[in-house]
Amino acid sequence: RRGLGHNHWLTSRSKSLRAMRAFLLLSVVVVAVAEEKKPIVTTDIIHGTGELIYDLYDAVYSKFFAHHVTKHGDTVMKALEPVKEKLPKDPIHEVCQKVGCKKQEVLKHMDTAMDLASTAATKIQAKVGELHEPLTQGTHKVVDHFETAMPTHRGLIPRTPGNLLLFCLWIVFVMYVSIKLTLFFVRLGLRISIFSLKLACCCGCFGLCFRSRKPVAEKPSNGKAAKSKATNGKTNGVEPKKKK
């Protein structure tokens, strides 16, 4: 009985541990999915822009031009009927008669050109289909490396070649604009600093040139000193003695 009870306890414990592990794994998966970021740019922006342009065209046409076309369309077509009557019924035949070639040869060359165009389109479509799988695999590898290096940005790049290309172009554009703005502000700061230094130098030189100075008394020379003494003696009424 003790052995049976011990085995029952072990099995219940193992079941509880399994349930706990499953719960932890589920919680980790839920957190990882919740932490995935939305893509910055996708190819949906191109399709959305095309649809927006078409809707704008449709709205403008239906609001400003549709009623005019409905009202005056029959009148315009009736006015163009004399012009249509003057045109040849078979323009290719008329041109061939004037140029000097056969209509059947022209139509044959046209059919050959159409066949070549359809064949080229089919080959291009087949090549694109062949390249799509390796491009998709390469895209998955690049996105996996990016998400491994930066796990906080998981889900930022959609796993398609077009979205990866668009994301790379967007990053290059943002870096280019950032570098341009940085260089502009650096140059602006250098110009402002150089102008400030020049202005400070000019103000300093201006102050030195027009600064008020105190007059300095000039020392008289020996001859001027003797003359000044003689004049002082005469003015005082005492004549200086003459030497014999």
LINCOR-V490732 format. One record per residue. N is the residue number from 1. RES is the residue in three letters. PSI is psi in whole degrees, -180 to 180 (* if undefined). Layout:
# LINCOR-V490732
<<N & RES & PSI> <N & RES & PSI>>
This chain:
# LINCOR-V490732
<<1 & ARG & -41> <2 & ARG & -39> <3 & GLY & -41> <4 & LEU & -40> <5 & GLY & -38> <6 & HIS & -42> <7 & ASN & -40> <8 & HIS & -38> <9 & TRP & -39> <10 & LEU & -42> <11 & THR & -40> <12 & SER & -36> <13 & ARG & -41> <14 & SER & -38> <15 & LYS & -41> <16 & SER & -38> <17 & LEU & -41> <18 & ARG & -42> <19 & ALA & -38> <20 & MET & -41> <21 & ARG & -43> <22 & ALA & -40> <23 & PHE & -42> <24 & LEU & -42> <25 & LEU & -42> <26 & LEU & -39> <27 & SER & -39> <28 & VAL & -43> <29 & VAL & -43> <30 & VAL & -41> <31 & VAL & -41> <32 & ALA & -41> <33 & VAL & -38> <34 & ALA & -29> <35 & GLU & -6> <36 & GLU & 133> <37 & LYS & 156> <38 & LYS & 147> <39 & PRO & 146> <40 & ILE & -54> <41 & VAL & 143> <42 & THR & 171> <43 & THR & -10> <44 & ASP & -24> <45 & ILE & -33> <46 & ILE & -47> <47 & HIS & -40> <48 & GLY & -38> <49 & THR & -42> <50 & GLY & -44> <51 & GLU & -37> <52 & LEU & -43> <53 & ILE & -42> <54 & TYR & -41> <55 & ASP & -38> <56 & LEU & -43> <57 & TYR & -44> <58 & ASP & -40> <59 & ALA & -44> <60 & VAL & -42> <61 & TYR & -45> <62 & SER & -26> <63 & LYS & -37> <64 & PHE & -25> <65 & PHE & -23> <66 & ALA & -45> <67 & HIS & -32> <68 & HIS & -41> <69 & VAL & -41> <70 & THR & -36> <71 & LYS & -43> <72 & HIS & 7> <73 & GLY & -45> <74 & ASP & -37> <75 & THR & -42> <76 & VAL & -42> <77 & MET & -39> <78 & LYS & -36> <79 & ALA & -26> <80 & LEU & -8> <81 & GLU & -43> <82 & PRO & -35> <83 & VAL & -41> <84 & LYS & -36> <85 & GLU & -32> <86 & LYS & -22> <87 & LEU & 148> <88 & PRO & 147> <89 & LYS & -31> <90 & ASP & 88> <91 & PRO & -35> <92 & ILE & -42> <93 & HIS & -42> <94 & GLU & -44> <95 & VAL & -39> <96 & CYS & -37> <97 & GLN & -39> <98 & LYS & -37> <99 & VAL & -35> <100 & GLY & 39> <101 & CYS & 174> <102 & LYS & 143> <103 & LYS & -38> <104 & GLN & -38> <105 & GLU & -39> <106 & VAL & -44> <107 & LEU & -35> <108 & LYS & -43> <109 & HIS & -36> <110 & MET & -41> <111 & ASP & -39> <112 & THR & -41> <113 & ALA & -40> <114 & MET & -39> <115 & ASP & -41> <116 & LEU & -40> <117 & ALA & -43> <118 & SER & -38> <119 & THR & -42> <120 & ALA & -39> <121 & ALA & -39> <122 & THR & -42> <123 & LYS & -41> <124 & ILE & -42> <125 & GLN & -39> <126 & ALA & -41> <127 & LYS & -40> <128 & VAL & -39> <129 & GLY & -36> <130 & GLU & -36> <131 & LEU & -18> <132 & HIS & -41> <133 & GLU & -50> <134 & PRO & -34> <135 & LEU & -39> <136 & THR & -41> <137 & GLN & -43> <138 & GLY & -37> <139 & THR & -43> <140 & HIS & -41> <141 & LYS & -45> <142 & VAL & -44> <143 & VAL & -38> <144 & ASP & -44> <145 & HIS & -41> <146 & PHE & -45> <147 & GLU & -29> <148 & THR & -41> <149 & ALA & -34> <150 & MET & 79> <151 & PRO & -21> <152 & THR & -16> <153 & HIS & 34> <154 & ARG & 135> <155 & GLY & 5> <156 & LEU & -31> <157 & ILE & 119> <158 & PRO & 148> <159 & ARG & 60> <160 & THR & 149> <161 & PRO & -40> <162 & GLY & -41> <163 & ASN & -38> <164 & LEU & -43> <165 & LEU & -44> <166 & LEU & -39> <167 & PHE & -44> <168 & CYS & -43> <169 & LEU & -39> <170 & TRP & -42> <171 & ILE & -43> <172 & VAL & -43> <173 & PHE & -44> <174 & VAL & -42> <175 & MET & -40> <176 & TYR & -46> <177 & VAL & -39> <178 & SER & -43> <179 & ILE & -41> <180 & LYS & -45> <181 & LEU & -40> <182 & THR & -47> <183 & LEU & -37> <184 & PHE & -46> <185 & PHE & -33> <186 & VAL & -44> <187 & ARG & -40> <188 & LEU & -42> <189 & GLY & -40> <190 & LEU & -42> <191 & ARG & -40> <192 & ILE & -42> <193 & SER & -41> <194 & ILE & -41> <195 & PHE & -39> <196 & SER & -42> <197 & LEU & -43> <198 & LYS & -42> <199 & LEU & -40> <200 & ALA & -42> <201 & CYS & -43> <202 & CYS & -42> <203 & CYS & -38> <204 & GLY & -44> <205 & CYS & -39> <206 & PHE & -41> <207 & GLY & -38> <208 & LEU & -36> <209 & CYS & -39> <210 & PHE & 20> <211 & ARG & 139> <212 & SER & 133> <213 & ARG & 147> <214 & LYS & 138> <215 & PRO & 138> <216 & VAL & 127> <217 & ALA & 131> <218 & GLU & 139> <219 & LYS & 125> <220 & PRO & 149> <221 & SER & 177> <222 & ASN & -44> <223 & GLY & -42> <224 & LYS & -32> <225 & ALA & -41> <226 & ALA & -41> <227 & LYS & -39> <228 & SER & -35> <229 & LYS & -41> <230 & ALA & -43> <231 & THR & -35> <232 & ASN & -36> <233 & GLY & -39> <234 & LYS & -39> <235 & THR & -28> <236 & ASN & -3> <237 & GLY & 10> <238 & VAL & 119> <239 & GLU & 142> <240 & PRO & 144> <241 & LYS & 138> <242 & LYS & 142> <243 & LYS & 137> <244 & LYS & *>>
